[in-house]
């Protein structure tokens, strides 16, 4: 499961200035345009046959089943208004940073006498721009969710757990994500 990638992608619609197209035909048209006319790529991302894409484009089909309707919205949110998405990501990566709210297990490697057992914690942490920049760059380069998790764990470690120099030698492990939400 791509938990962190999905959380970052879910944050993008907040920056849209126009609503997503309403009809299935308009949504399909926007996806095909974003894919530079490649209907097979769109079909693969939606989990349907390329002929299904063609039928919606021609208006032969108008009312998708719920699974396709959800896939259309999900995939369209990934490509809708790329300029706004780029500006918001650039701003987060250079000045504002990102806010992460997470229910997850955090484990520790620390000096003797402290517990290293992972515990479920609910945290809302604002990560500085440098971590946002690293997360976005890694995501753009196709990094795995595990690599993104390591960057985020380092951000939590430095920002929240070490609190600017406190608790030297502490290393944080970020596992078992129950829920995660990102805002930028």
Order of alpha helices (4+ residues) and beta strands (2+ residues): alpha-alpha-alpha-alpha-alpha-alpha-beta-beta-alpha-alpha-beta
